[in-house]
Amino acid sequence: MLLPQSRFYESHGLRLHYVDWGNQSAPPLLLVHGGRDHCRSWDAIARSLQPHFHVIAPDLRGHGDSDWTHGGSYALTEYVYDLTQLVRAIAAPQVTLIGHSMGGMVSLIFSGSFPELVSKLVVLDGVTMLPDAPKPPVHERIGKWVGQLDKLHDRTPRRYATLEDAAAQMMRHNKRLSRDLALHLATHGARQNADGTYSWKFDPYQRASAPHRLWPDDHVALWSRIACPTLLLNAGESFLAGAKAAGLERYFQQARIATIAGAGHWLQHDKPEEVLGEIRHFLGLESID
């Protein structure tokens, strides 16, 4: 079975991890995971696309085997900065981006900020800010953020006796998740503590909502700058409002929206063949292999 190689690069003083699936002579393709996830969540998609692309999957800061920040700073724009450093590290003149959830938002912001660097963009259930979303008053945003940080400071990380127990927790959270996939995700998403128990690798502070975040007009402005073909692939049973919003494609130069029926937010895990089929069609691979 094809396995990736671990690599590291530096960004903002952090040592950040990514996996490299090889095929370096092919066009680069980056797989950007969502919040509380990790790079090995993409394995099935990475293996399918590796014959055609140089596939790279980063662990975002505070996730997987990447460093946590000092002070728990995890604004979307900071992830975007890290992505720019990764593109520089691999010396890629252009990349194809596939992002899920928060990683989809990071990919959208990157693509709108640096449209010349992105050749194609796929966003899996990742429109988390709608154009008409209200903007709370600044004092409410700061108060919410302070409250979240206070709670996280006092929070004790959950511990699991075994990786199987951690996988079982994932299956309770996503009823569609198979046991084998849950165990794979837990194996790469948890680390062993000194007492032999396991805890998740992600930094709990990444749950806090930065008060200086981008707002609807910022996102719409960035979407309008995305020059490459774009696929917004939504989940039919997602909890995100963006997945149910009609007409989002009008904010893009050349976007298409598709929906995977019967899939929840983690659509690449719930309906892997359907998601891969849509991605391969979009990338022009449906008649290749």
C-alpha positions as a printed Julia matrix, in Angstrom:
289×3 Matrix{Float64}:
   0.0    0.0     0.0
   1.28   3.46   -0.93
   2.3    5.43    2.18
   3.39   9.07    2.43
   6.64  10.5     3.75
   6.67  12.93    6.68
   8.21  16.35    6.04
   8.5   19.58    8.03
   8.75  23.28    7.23
   8.88  26.49    9.27
   6.24  29.22    9.44
   5.84  32.04   11.94
   8.37  30.36   14.23
   6.42  27.09   14.21
   7.62  23.68   13.01
   4.8   22.47   10.81
   4.32  18.96    9.48
   3.04  17.67    6.16
   2.98  14.36    4.35
   4.3   14.0     0.83
   2.75  11.3    -1.33
   5.45  11.5    -3.99
   5.24  11.88   -7.79
   7.25  15.11   -7.67
   7.31  15.59  -11.43
   3.52  15.97  -11.5
   1.58  19.2   -10.78
   1.29  19.89   -7.03
  -2.02  19.35   -5.24
  -2.56  20.33   -1.6
  -5.16  18.7     0.66
  -6.16  21.03    3.52
  -8.0   19.41    6.43
 -10.58  21.01    8.73
 -10.63  21.85   12.42
  -9.68  19.14   14.92
  -8.59  16.91   12.03
  -5.21  15.97   10.55
  -3.4   15.28    7.29
  -3.97  11.5     7.29
  -7.72  12.09    7.13
  -7.15  12.46    3.36
  -5.5    9.09    2.69
  -8.16   7.63    0.38
  -8.36  10.76   -1.75
  -4.58  11.17   -1.74
  -4.01   7.63   -3.03
  -6.56   8.11   -5.8
  -5.04  11.39   -7.0
  -1.34  10.55   -6.49
  -0.84   8.97   -9.94
  -1.77  12.31  -11.51
  -0.49  14.87   -8.98
   2.29  15.53   -6.51
  -0.03  15.24   -3.51
   0.86  17.04   -0.27
  -1.3   17.14    2.85
  -0.31  19.52    5.66
  -1.14  19.34    9.34
  -2.36  22.87   10.07
  -0.81  24.65   13.05
  -2.19  23.23   16.28
  -3.18  19.97   14.57
  -1.64  16.57   13.96
   2.14  16.6    14.24
   2.51  20.37   13.77
   3.45  22.73   16.58
   0.83  24.42   18.71
   0.95  28.21   18.83
   2.08  30.1    21.9
  -0.99  31.8    23.29
  -3.54  29.84   21.29
  -3.76  32.09   18.21
  -5.67  30.41   15.39
  -7.31  32.97   13.11
  -8.05  31.77    9.57
  -5.56  34.29    8.19
  -2.78  32.66   10.22
  -3.51  29.32    8.58
  -3.41  31.16    5.24
   0.04  32.52    6.09
   1.23  28.98    6.84
  -0.16  27.8     3.52
   1.8   30.52    1.67
   4.96  29.32    3.41
   4.27  25.71    2.39
   3.76  26.71   -1.26
   7.1   28.53   -1.08
   8.78  25.58    0.61
   7.81  23.21   -2.19
   8.67  25.89   -4.8
   5.34  25.52   -6.58
   4.44  28.18   -9.18
   0.8   27.05   -8.98
  -1.17  24.5    -6.96
  -4.49  22.74   -7.03
  -6.25  23.09   -3.67
  -8.78  20.78   -2.03
 -10.0   21.88    1.39
 -12.57  20.51    3.81
 -14.59  22.57    6.32
 -12.25  25.09    7.97
  -9.6   23.98    5.47
 -12.05  24.91    2.74
 -12.35  28.41    4.17
  -8.55  28.66    4.37
  -8.35  27.52    0.73
 -10.96  30.08   -0.36
  -9.15  32.93    1.41
  -5.79  31.84   -0.03
  -7.24  31.54   -3.54
  -8.84  34.99   -3.37
  -5.72  36.6    -1.92
  -3.29  34.96   -4.37
  -5.39  33.95   -7.42
  -2.3   33.6    -9.59
  -1.08  30.71   -7.41
  -4.14  28.45   -7.71
  -5.05  26.5   -10.85
  -8.15  24.7    -9.5
 -10.04  24.78   -6.22
 -12.34  22.24   -4.56
 -14.12  23.11   -1.3
 -15.78  20.26    0.62
 -18.59  21.62    2.82
 -16.44  24.6     3.63
 -18.52  27.75    3.17
 -18.98  28.6     6.82
 -19.67  32.34    6.38
 -22.67  33.37    4.27
 -22.82  36.75    2.49
 -25.77  37.96    4.56
 -24.47  36.73    7.95
 -24.87  39.36   10.69
 -21.79  40.89   12.28
 -22.13  41.04   16.08
 -20.98  44.23   17.86
 -17.28  44.31   18.61
 -17.74  44.21   22.39
 -19.82  41.02   22.04
 -17.15  39.39   19.88
 -14.38  40.21   22.34
 -16.48  39.11   25.31
 -17.3   35.8    23.64
 -13.64  35.23   22.84
 -12.49  35.98   26.38
 -15.14  33.61   27.74
 -14.06  30.85   25.37
 -10.4   31.24   26.36
 -11.31  31.16   30.06
 -13.21  27.91   29.63
 -10.4   26.36   27.6
  -7.84  27.35   30.23
  -9.73  25.37   32.85
 -10.5   22.43   30.59
  -8.8   19.08   31.17
  -8.04  17.23   27.91
 -10.1   14.07   27.52
  -8.15  10.84   27.93
  -8.95   7.47   26.39
  -7.7    4.16   27.7
  -7.08   2.82   24.18
  -7.09   3.96   20.57
 -10.2    1.83   20.13
 -11.94   3.95   22.75
 -10.92   7.12   20.91
 -12.22   5.63   17.66
 -15.49   4.73   19.35
 -15.9    8.37   20.39
 -15.49   9.43   16.77
 -18.14   6.92   15.72
 -20.54   8.32   18.31
 -19.95  11.78   16.88
 -20.38  10.63   13.26
 -22.78   7.7    13.01
 -21.79   7.06    9.38
 -18.14   6.42   10.2
 -16.93   2.85    9.76
 -14.92   1.22   12.55
 -11.84   0.74   10.35
 -11.8    4.37    9.22
 -12.44   5.61   12.76
  -9.48   3.57   14.02
  -7.27   4.94   11.22
  -8.26   8.5    12.08
  -7.73   7.94   15.8
  -4.34   6.27   15.23
  -3.03   9.37   13.43
  -5.08  11.91   15.38
  -4.2   10.92   18.97
  -0.94  10.71   20.9
  -0.08   8.58   23.9
   0.26  10.26   27.29
   2.87   9.36   29.93
   0.3    7.24   31.78
  -0.46   5.15   28.68
  -3.76   6.82   27.87
  -4.43   8.72   24.63
  -5.5   12.31   23.95
  -6.25  14.13   20.7
  -3.32  15.87   19.05
  -5.13  19.12   18.24
  -4.71  22.17   20.45
  -7.99  22.82   22.33
  -7.4   26.57   21.92
  -8.12  26.29   18.19
 -11.81  26.09   19.19
 -11.86  29.79   20.17
 -13.35  32.28   17.67
 -10.89  35.11   17.03
 -12.63  38.51   17.42
 -10.61  39.95   14.51
 -11.93  37.42   12.01
 -12.95  38.16    8.42
 -16.6   39.05    7.89
 -19.1   38.54    5.03
 -18.01  41.5     2.89
 -14.38  40.37    3.19
 -15.23  36.84    2.06
 -17.37  38.02   -0.85
 -14.57  40.34   -2.0
 -12.11  37.44   -1.9
 -14.47  35.02   -3.66
 -14.83  37.49   -6.54
 -11.05  37.49   -7.02
 -10.74  33.7    -7.39
  -9.78  33.26  -11.03
  -9.59  29.48  -11.28
 -12.37  26.92  -11.86
 -13.98  26.2    -8.49
 -16.09  23.29   -7.23
 -18.16  23.87   -4.09
 -19.03  20.33   -3.06
 -21.6   20.3    -0.28
 -23.04  17.58    1.96
 -26.75  16.96    1.69
 -27.11  16.44    5.45
 -24.57  18.97    6.69
 -25.1   21.1     9.79
 -23.61  24.09    7.94
 -25.94  26.74    6.58
 -23.61  27.29    3.64
 -24.34  23.84    2.31
 -28.02  24.75    1.97
 -27.61  28.26    0.56
 -28.62  28.65   -3.08
 -26.89  30.92   -5.53
 -23.45  31.13   -3.94
 -21.85  30.52   -7.33
 -22.82  34.04   -8.44
 -20.13  35.45   -6.15
 -17.39  33.59   -8.07
 -15.96  34.03  -11.54
 -16.38  30.36  -12.47
 -17.82  28.14   -9.77
 -20.09  25.12   -9.79
 -22.02  23.77   -6.81
 -22.75  20.08   -6.34
 -24.27  18.19   -3.42
 -23.53  14.69   -2.15
 -26.86  13.24   -1.01
 -26.94  11.25    2.2
 -23.62  12.61    3.45
 -22.94  14.59    6.6
 -20.3   17.26    7.11
 -17.41  14.75    6.74
 -18.65  13.84    3.27
 -15.29  12.43    2.13
 -15.64   9.81    4.88
 -19.39   9.25    4.57
 -19.57   8.89    0.77
 -15.96   8.44   -0.4
 -16.69   7.03   -3.86
 -19.2    9.76   -4.69
 -16.88  12.5    -3.47
 -13.93  11.06   -5.38
 -16.07  10.78   -8.48
 -16.99  14.47   -8.32
 -13.4   15.51   -7.68
 -11.96  13.35  -10.45
 -14.56  14.63  -12.91
 -13.79  18.22  -11.96
 -10.05  17.62  -12.38
 -10.57  15.93  -15.74
  -9.54  12.47  -14.55
 -12.76  10.52  -15.11
 -11.47   8.86  -18.31
  -7.91   8.37  -17.07
  -6.36   5.36  -15.3
